[in-house]
Every structure is written in structure tokens, then in C-alpha cells.
Amino acid sequence: MNKVTFPNACQLMRWHFHPVGFEANMDAPGSMVARLFDRASGETVIAIAAIPCATVMNATDVERIIEAIELEVETFIPRRTPYLNRA
């Protein structure tokens, strides 16, 4: 994978976190807010702000973002989270 734009990186992250819902937006030129949510109810599982990112990223950048989100989930969410149960 070469460079991907922010929207394409978000799609990669949606696929990674499926079946849990994922959405993200840039809140500043170099950071994003990510939200994992229950697709059935729309309830937010966790929202994480100030994740470093860029408008164009490479695969390593996307992988680091995914790892940062997973670390936050493991730290703050009980093991009952469906995403963690399938990992």
C-alpha cells in the first residue's frame, strides 16, 4: 500500500474494527477524533480525541492509529466489548 488519503484511511479502519462501528474526523490539521460505536443501537463505546494523523498517510501511519485505538479500548472498556472478544 502506498499513500492513502484521510477518507481512505478511515475506510481501512472501518474494515479493521468491523463489526463495531467506526467513524473519525479531523479536528485539527494534524489530529483526529475517532469513535467506536454499537451498530445496532448507535451507542458510543469509546471516543478518542487528539490522535495524531495527516491528510495523506502511509500504511504504517494507519497501523499506528489502529494500535493506539486498540490500546485505548483495552485500557478503558471491559472485556465484554464484542470487538475484543473476536480478537
The first five atom37 places (N, CA, C, CB, O) and aatype in JSON, in Angstrom:
{
  "aatype": [12, 2, 11, 19, 16, 13, 14, 2, 0, 4, 5, 10, 12, 1, 17, 8, 13, 8, 14, 19, 7, 13, 6, 0, 2, 12, 3, 0, 14, 7, 15, 12, 19, 0, 1, 10, 13, 3, 1, 0, 15, 7, 6, 16, 19, 9, 0, 9, 0, 0, 9, 14, 4, 0, 16, 19, 12, 2, 0, 16, 3, 19, 6, 1, 9, 9, 6, 0, 9, 6, 10, 6, 19, 6, 16, 13, 9, 14, 1, 1, 16, 14, 18, 10, 2, 1, 0],
  "atom_mask": [
    [1, 1, 1, 1, 1],
    [1, 1, 1, 1, 1],
    [1, 1, 1, 1, 1],
    [1, 1, 1, 1, 1],
    [1, 1, 1, 1, 1],
    [1, 1, 1, 1, 1],
    [1, 1, 1, 1, 1],
    [1, 1, 1, 1, 1],
    [1, 1, 1, 1, 1],
    [1, 1, 1, 1, 1],
    [1, 1, 1, 1, 1],
    [1, 1, 1, 1, 1],
    [1, 1, 1, 1, 1],
    [1, 1, 1, 1, 1],
    [1, 1, 1, 1, 1],
    [1, 1, 1, 1, 1],
    [1, 1, 1, 1, 1],
    [1, 1, 1, 1, 1],
    [1, 1, 1, 1, 1],
    [1, 1, 1, 1, 1],
    [1, 1, 1, 0, 1],
    [1, 1, 1, 1, 1],
    [1, 1, 1, 1, 1],
    [1, 1, 1, 1, 1],
    [1, 1, 1, 1, 1],
    [1, 1, 1, 1, 1],
    [1, 1, 1, 1, 1],
    [1, 1, 1, 1, 1],
    [1, 1, 1, 1, 1],
    [1, 1, 1, 0, 1],
    [1, 1, 1, 1, 1],
    [1, 1, 1, 1, 1],
    [1, 1, 1, 1, 1],
    [1, 1, 1, 1, 1],
    [1, 1, 1, 1, 1],
    [1, 1, 1, 1, 1],
    [1, 1, 1, 1, 1],
    [1, 1, 1, 1, 1],
    [1, 1, 1, 1, 1],
    [1, 1, 1, 1, 1],
    [1, 1, 1, 1, 1],
    [1, 1, 1, 0, 1],
    [1, 1, 1, 1, 1],
    [1, 1, 1, 1, 1],
    [1, 1, 1, 1, 1],
    [1, 1, 1, 1, 1],
    [1, 1, 1, 1, 1],
    [1, 1, 1, 1, 1],
    [1, 1, 1, 1, 1],
    [1, 1, 1, 1, 1],
    [1, 1, 1, 1, 1],
    [1, 1, 1, 1, 1],
    [1, 1, 1, 1, 1],
    [1, 1, 1, 1, 1],
    [1, 1, 1, 1, 1],
    [1, 1, 1, 1, 1],
    [1, 1, 1, 1, 1],
    [1, 1, 1, 1, 1],
    [1, 1, 1, 1, 1],
    [1, 1, 1, 1, 1],
    [1, 1, 1, 1, 1],
    [1, 1, 1, 1, 1],
    [1, 1, 1, 1, 1],
    [1, 1, 1, 1, 1],
    [1, 1, 1, 1, 1],
    [1, 1, 1, 1, 1],
    [1, 1, 1, 1, 1],
    [1, 1, 1, 1, 1],
    [1, 1, 1, 1, 1],
    [1, 1, 1, 1, 1],
    [1, 1, 1, 1, 1],
    [1, 1, 1, 1, 1],
    [1, 1, 1, 1, 1],
    [1, 1, 1, 1, 1],
    [1, 1, 1, 1, 1],
    [1, 1, 1, 1, 1],
    [1, 1, 1, 1, 1],
    [1, 1, 1, 1, 1],
    [1, 1, 1, 1, 1],
    [1, 1, 1, 1, 1],
    [1, 1, 1, 1, 1],
    [1, 1, 1, 1, 1],
    [1, 1, 1, 1, 1],
    [1, 1, 1, 1, 1],
    [1, 1, 1, 1, 1],
    [1, 1, 1, 1, 1],
    [1, 1, 1, 1, 1]
  ],
  "atom_positions": [
    [[0.86, -1.17, 0.0], [0.0, 0.0, 0.0], [0.9, 1.24, 0.0], [-0.97, 0.0, 1.23], [1.85, 1.32, 0.78]],
    [[0.6, 2.17, -0.87], [1.33, 3.43, -0.9], [0.66, 4.41, 0.03], [1.42, 4.0, -2.33], [0.26, 4.05, 1.14]],
    [[0.52, 5.62, -0.41], [-0.13, 6.65, 0.4], [-1.65, 6.54, 0.27], [0.35, 8.07, -0.02], [-2.17, 6.18, -0.79]],
    [[-2.34, 6.85, 1.36], [-3.81, 6.89, 1.33], [-4.26, 8.23, 1.91], [-4.43, 5.7, 2.12], [-3.62, 8.78, 2.8]],
    [[-5.36, 8.72, 1.39], [-5.93, 9.95, 1.92], [-6.66, 9.65, 3.23], [-6.9, 10.61, 0.89], [-6.92, 8.49, 3.55]],
    [[-6.97, 10.69, 3.97], [-7.67, 10.5, 5.24], [-8.97, 9.71, 5.08], [-7.97, 11.86, 5.88], [-9.2, 8.78, 5.84]],
    [[-9.84, 10.05, 4.1], [-11.07, 9.24, 3.95], [-10.79, 7.76, 3.66], [-11.93, 9.82, 2.83], [-11.49, 6.89, 4.17]],
    [[-9.78, 7.48, 2.85], [-9.45, 6.08, 2.56], [-8.86, 5.38, 3.78], [-8.48, 6.0, 1.39], [-9.12, 4.2, 4.01]],
    [[-8.07, 6.1, 4.56], [-7.54, 5.54, 5.81], [-8.69, 5.2, 6.76], [-6.55, 6.52, 6.49], [-8.67, 4.17, 7.43]],
    [[-9.69, 6.07, 6.81], [-10.86, 5.81, 7.66], [-11.59, 4.55, 7.21], [-11.82, 7.01, 7.65], [-12.06, 3.77, 8.03]],
    [[-11.68, 4.34, 5.89], [-12.33, 3.13, 5.39], [-11.55, 1.89, 5.81], [-12.46, 3.19, 3.85], [-12.15, 0.89, 6.2]],
    [[-10.24, 1.94, 5.73], [-9.42, 0.82, 6.19], [-9.68, 0.53, 7.66], [-7.93, 1.1, 5.96], [-9.75, -0.63, 8.08]],
    [[-9.81, 1.58, 8.45], [-10.07, 1.4, 9.88], [-11.48, 0.87, 10.12], [-9.88, 2.72, 10.64], [-11.68, 0.08, 11.04]],
    [[-12.46, 1.29, 9.32], [-13.82, 0.73, 9.43], [-13.78, -0.78, 9.22], [-14.79, 1.39, 8.41], [-14.38, -1.54, 9.97]],
    [[-13.07, -1.2, 8.18], [-12.96, -2.64, 7.9], [-12.26, -3.36, 9.04], [-12.19, -2.88, 6.58], [-12.66, -4.46, 9.42]],
    [[-11.24, -2.75, 9.59], [-10.49, -3.39, 10.68], [-11.37, -3.61, 11.91], [-9.27, -2.54, 11.04], [-11.34, -4.68, 12.51]],
    [[-12.14, -2.6, 12.29], [-12.91, -2.67, 13.53], [-14.28, -3.33, 13.37], [-13.1, -1.29, 14.09], [-14.96, -3.57, 14.36]],
    [[-14.7, -3.64, 12.13], [-15.98, -4.3, 11.9], [-16.04, -5.58, 12.73], [-16.18, -4.61, 10.39], [-15.05, -6.3, 12.75]],
    [[-17.11, -5.91, 13.41], [-18.47, -5.41, 13.29], [-18.79, -4.19, 14.14], [-19.41, -6.49, 13.63], [-19.9, -3.66, 14.06]],
    [[-17.86, -3.72, 14.95], [-18.09, -2.49, 15.71], [-18.04, -1.34, 14.73], [-17.02, -2.31, 16.86], [-17.2, -1.32, 13.82]],
    [[-18.93, -0.37, 14.89], [-18.93, 0.8, 14.02], [-17.74, 1.7, 14.31], [0.0, 0.0, 0.0], [-17.29, 1.79, 15.45]],
    [[-17.24, 2.35, 13.28], [-16.1, 3.26, 13.42], [-16.37, 4.5, 12.59], [-14.77, 2.58, 12.97], [-16.81, 4.42, 11.44]],
    [[-16.12, 5.66, 13.19], [-16.15, 6.9, 12.43], [-15.07, 7.82, 12.97], [-17.55, 7.58, 12.5], [-14.7, 7.73, 14.15]],
    [[-14.56, 8.69, 12.13], [-13.5, 9.61, 12.55], [-13.59, 10.88, 11.74], [-12.1, 8.96, 12.38], [-14.1, 10.9, 10.61]],
    [[-13.1, 11.95, 12.33], [-12.96, 13.21, 11.6], [-11.75, 13.95, 12.13], [-14.24, 14.08, 11.72], [-11.34, 13.78, 13.28]],
    [[-11.21, 14.78, 11.27], [-10.05, 15.57, 11.68], [-10.56, 16.76, 12.47], [-9.2, 16.04, 10.45], [-11.43, 17.5, 12.01]],
    [[-10.01, 16.95, 13.67], [-10.42, 18.09, 14.49], [-9.4, 19.22, 14.42], [-10.61, 17.65, 15.95], [-9.64, 20.3, 14.94]],
    [[-8.27, 18.97, 13.77], [-7.22, 19.96, 13.55], [-6.38, 19.44, 12.38], [-6.33, 20.19, 14.86], [-6.53, 18.28, 11.99]],
    [[-5.52, 20.26, 11.82], [-4.73, 19.79, 10.67], [-3.88, 18.54, 10.93], [-3.83, 20.88, 10.22], [-3.57, 17.81, 10.0]],
    [[-3.51, 18.28, 12.18], [-2.67, 17.13, 12.47], [-3.24, 16.15, 13.46], [0.0, 0.0, 0.0], [-2.5, 15.34, 14.02]],
    [[-4.56, 16.21, 13.71], [-5.14, 15.26, 14.67], [-6.58, 14.93, 14.32], [-5.07, 15.82, 16.09], [-7.25, 15.64, 13.57]],
    [[-7.04, 13.82, 14.88], [-8.39, 13.35, 14.6], [-9.09, 12.91, 15.88], [-8.36, 12.19, 13.6], [-8.46, 12.67, 16.91]],
    [[-10.42, 12.81, 15.77], [-11.26, 12.23, 16.82], [-11.84, 10.95, 16.22], [-12.39, 13.24, 17.3], [-12.4, 10.98, 15.12]],
    [[-11.72, 9.84, 16.93], [-12.27, 8.57, 16.47], [-13.34, 8.11, 17.45], [-11.16, 7.49, 16.33], [-13.25, 8.36, 18.66]],
    [[-14.35, 7.45, 16.92], [-15.44, 6.93, 17.75], [-15.74, 5.51, 17.32], [-16.71, 7.82, 17.64], [-15.93, 5.24, 16.13]],
    [[-15.78, 4.61, 18.29], [-16.26, 3.25, 18.07], [-17.66, 3.19, 18.67], [-15.31, 2.17, 18.72], [-17.89, 3.7, 19.76]],
    [[-18.59, 2.57, 17.95], [-19.97, 2.54, 18.41], [-20.64, 1.22, 18.08], [-20.75, 3.69, 17.81], [-20.22, 0.5, 17.17]],
    [[-21.69, 0.92, 18.83], [-22.52, -0.26, 18.6], [-23.39, 0.03, 17.39], [-23.38, -0.62, 19.86], [-24.17, 0.99, 17.4]],
    [[-23.28, -0.77, 16.35], [-24.05, -0.52, 15.12], [-25.55, -0.67, 15.33], [-23.59, -1.47, 14.02], [-26.34, 0.03, 14.68]],
    [[-25.96, -1.55, 16.2], [-27.39, -1.78, 16.42], [-28.05, -0.61, 17.13], [-27.6, -3.05, 17.21], [-29.13, -0.17, 16.73]],
    [[-27.42, -0.11, 18.18], [-28.05, 0.93, 18.99], [-27.53, 2.33, 18.69], [-27.85, 0.63, 20.44], [-28.18, 3.33, 19.02]],
    [[-26.35, 2.41, 18.07], [-25.74, 3.72, 17.85], [-24.99, 4.24, 19.07], [0.0, 0.0, 0.0], [-24.41, 5.32, 19.02]],
    [[-25.02, 3.48, 20.16], [-24.37, 3.9, 21.4], [-22.85, 3.93, 21.23], [-24.76, 2.96, 22.56], [-22.25, 3.01, 20.69]],
    [[-22.25, 5.01, 21.71], [-20.8, 5.15, 21.66], [-20.14, 4.19, 22.64], [-20.38, 6.6, 21.95], [-20.49, 4.17, 23.82]],
    [[-19.2, 3.41, 22.16], [-18.41, 2.52, 23.01], [-17.26, 3.33, 23.6], [-17.88, 1.28, 22.22], [-17.02, 3.28, 24.81]],
    [[-16.56, 4.07, 22.74], [-15.47, 4.94, 23.19], [-15.22, 6.0, 22.12], [-14.17, 4.13, 23.48], [-15.34, 5.73, 20.92]],
    [[-14.89, 7.19, 22.56], [-14.47, 8.27, 21.66], [-13.1, 8.73, 22.12], [-15.52, 9.46, 21.65], [-12.87, 8.94, 23.31]],
    [[-12.2, 8.89, 21.17], [-10.82, 9.24, 21.48], [-10.44, 10.47, 20.67], [-9.84, 8.05, 21.19], [-10.58, 10.48, 19.44]],
    [[-9.96, 11.5, 21.35], [-9.57, 12.74, 20.68], [-8.05, 12.86, 20.62], [-10.17, 13.96, 21.41], [-7.32, 12.14, 21.3]],
    [[-7.61, 13.77, 19.78], [-6.19, 14.15, 19.67], [-5.3, 13.0, 19.21], [-5.69, 14.66, 21.0], [-4.17, 12.86, 19.68]],
    [[-5.8, 12.17, 18.3], [-4.98, 11.11, 17.72], [-4.19, 11.74, 16.57], [-5.87, 9.9, 17.22], [-4.79, 12.29, 15.65]],
    [[-2.87, 11.67, 16.61], [-2.08, 12.27, 15.53], [-2.39, 11.61, 14.19], [-0.58, 12.15, 15.84], [-2.47, 10.38, 14.1]],
    [[-2.56, 12.42, 13.15], [-2.83, 11.92, 11.81], [-2.45, 12.99, 10.79], [-4.32, 11.5, 11.65], [-1.96, 14.06, 11.15]],
    [[-2.69, 12.68, 9.53], [-2.42, 13.63, 8.45], [-3.47, 13.45, 7.37], [-0.99, 13.43, 7.87], [-4.23, 12.47, 7.4]],
    [[-3.53, 14.37, 6.44], [-4.5, 14.25, 5.34], [-4.09, 13.16, 4.36], [-4.64, 15.58, 4.61], [-4.93, 12.6, 3.67]],
    [[-2.79, 12.86, 4.3], [-2.27, 11.76, 3.49], [-1.34, 10.94, 4.39], [-1.52, 12.28, 2.2], [-0.44, 11.48, 5.02]],
    [[-1.58, 9.62, 4.42], [-0.81, 8.74, 5.31], [-0.32, 7.51, 4.56], [-1.66, 8.31, 6.53], [-0.83, 7.19, 3.48]],
    [[0.66, 6.84, 5.13], [1.08, 5.55, 4.57], [0.54, 4.43, 5.47], [2.64, 5.47, 4.45], [-0.08, 4.7, 6.5]],
    [[0.78, 3.19, 5.08], [0.23, 2.05, 5.81], [0.7, 2.02, 7.26], [0.6, 0.75, 5.12], [-0.06, 1.65, 8.16]],
    [[1.94, 2.4, 7.5], [2.47, 2.4, 8.86], [1.72, 3.39, 9.74], [3.96, 2.73, 8.85], [1.45, 3.11, 10.9]],
    [[1.39, 4.55, 9.18], [0.63, 5.56, 9.94], [-0.74, 5.01, 10.33], [0.47, 6.85, 9.11], [-1.18, 5.17, 11.47]],
    [[-1.42, 4.38, 9.37], [-2.75, 3.82, 9.64], [-2.65, 2.72, 10.7], [-3.39, 3.25, 8.34], [-3.49, 2.64, 11.6]],
    [[-1.63, 1.89, 10.6], [-1.43, 0.82, 11.58], [-1.2, 1.4, 12.98], [-0.24, -0.07, 11.18], [-1.72, 0.87, 13.96]],
    [[-0.44, 2.46, 13.08], [-0.19, 3.09, 14.38], [-1.48, 3.66, 14.98], [0.85, 4.21, 14.25], [-1.7, 3.58, 16.19]],
    [[-2.32, 4.23, 14.13], [-3.6, 4.77, 14.62], [-4.46, 3.63, 15.14], [-4.34, 5.54, 13.49], [-5.05, 3.74, 16.22]],
    [[-4.54, 2.54, 14.39], [-5.32, 1.37, 14.83], [-4.8, 0.85, 16.16], [-5.28, 0.26, 13.76], [-5.58, 0.55, 17.06]],
    [[-3.49, 0.73, 16.29], [-2.9, 0.25, 17.54], [-3.2, 1.19, 18.7], [-1.4, 0.07, 17.38], [-3.46, 0.74, 19.81]],
    [[-3.16, 2.49, 18.45], [-3.47, 3.46, 19.51], [-4.92, 3.34, 19.96], [-3.19, 4.9, 19.02], [-5.21, 3.4, 21.15]],
    [[-5.83, 3.16, 19.0], [-7.25, 2.99, 19.34], [-7.45, 1.7, 20.12], [-8.12, 3.0, 18.06], [-8.16, 1.69, 21.13]],
    [[-6.84, 0.61, 19.67], [-6.97, -0.67, 20.37], [-6.43, -0.57, 21.8], [-6.23, -1.78, 19.61], [-7.01, -1.15, 22.72]],
    [[-5.34, 0.14, 21.99], [-4.78, 0.31, 23.33], [-5.75, 1.07, 24.23], [-3.44, 1.04, 23.26], [-5.94, 0.7, 25.39]],
    [[-6.37, 2.12, 23.7], [-7.36, 2.87, 24.48], [-8.55, 1.98, 24.83], [-7.84, 4.1, 23.7], [-9.04, 2.02, 25.96]],
    [[-9.01, 1.19, 23.87], [-10.15, 0.3, 24.13], [-9.79, -0.7, 25.22], [-10.56, -0.44, 22.83], [-10.57, -0.91, 26.15]],
    [[-8.63, -1.32, 25.12], [-8.22, -2.31, 26.13], [-8.06, -1.67, 27.51], [-6.91, -2.96, 25.71], [-8.29, -2.33, 28.52]],
    [[-7.67, -0.42, 27.55], [-7.46, 0.27, 28.81], [-8.77, 0.67, 29.49], [-6.62, 1.5, 28.6], [-8.9, 0.56, 30.71]],
    [[-9.75, 1.12, 28.7], [-10.94, 1.73, 29.28], [-12.23, 0.95, 29.15], [-11.14, 3.03, 28.68], [-13.22, 1.3, 29.8]],
    [[-12.26, -0.09, 28.35], [-13.51, -0.83, 28.12], [-13.37, -2.25, 28.67], [-13.85, -0.86, 26.6], [-12.36, -2.9, 28.43]],
    [[-14.39, -2.73, 29.4], [-14.35, -4.11, 29.9], [-14.27, -5.12, 28.76], [-15.59, -4.39, 30.76], [-14.6, -4.8, 27.62]],
    [[-13.82, -6.32, 29.06], [-13.64, -7.36, 28.05], [-14.93, -7.81, 27.38], [-12.97, -8.56, 28.67], [-14.89, -8.62, 26.46]],
    [[-16.06, -7.31, 27.79], [-17.33, -7.71, 27.17], [-17.51, -7.1, 25.79], [-18.5, -7.31, 28.06], [-18.43, -7.5, 25.07]],
    [[-16.67, -6.15, 25.4], [-16.8, -5.5, 24.11], [-16.65, -6.54, 22.99], [-15.74, -4.38, 23.95], [-15.66, -7.26, 22.96]],
    [[-17.63, -6.62, 22.08], [-17.59, -7.63, 21.02], [-16.3, -7.59, 20.21], [-18.77, -7.45, 20.09], [-15.77, -8.64, 19.83]],
    [[-15.79, -6.41, 19.94], [-14.57, -6.32, 19.14], [-13.43, -7.05, 19.83], [-14.2, -4.84, 18.9], [-12.67, -7.77, 19.18]],
    [[-13.29, -6.87, 21.13], [-12.2, -7.51, 21.85], [-12.4, -9.01, 21.96], [-12.06, -6.91, 23.24], [-11.42, -9.76, 22.0]],
    [[-13.64, -9.46, 22.0], [-13.91, -10.89, 22.11], [-13.52, -11.65, 20.84], [-15.38, -11.12, 22.41], [-13.19, -12.83, 20.91]],
    [[-13.54, -10.98, 19.7], [-13.2, -11.67, 18.46], [-11.72, -11.62, 18.16], [-13.98, -11.07, 17.3], [-11.23, -12.35, 17.3]],
    [[-10.98, -10.75, 18.86], [-9.54, -10.6, 18.58], [-8.74, -11.74, 19.15], [-9.02, -9.28, 19.14], [-7.52, -11.77, 19.01]]
  ]
}
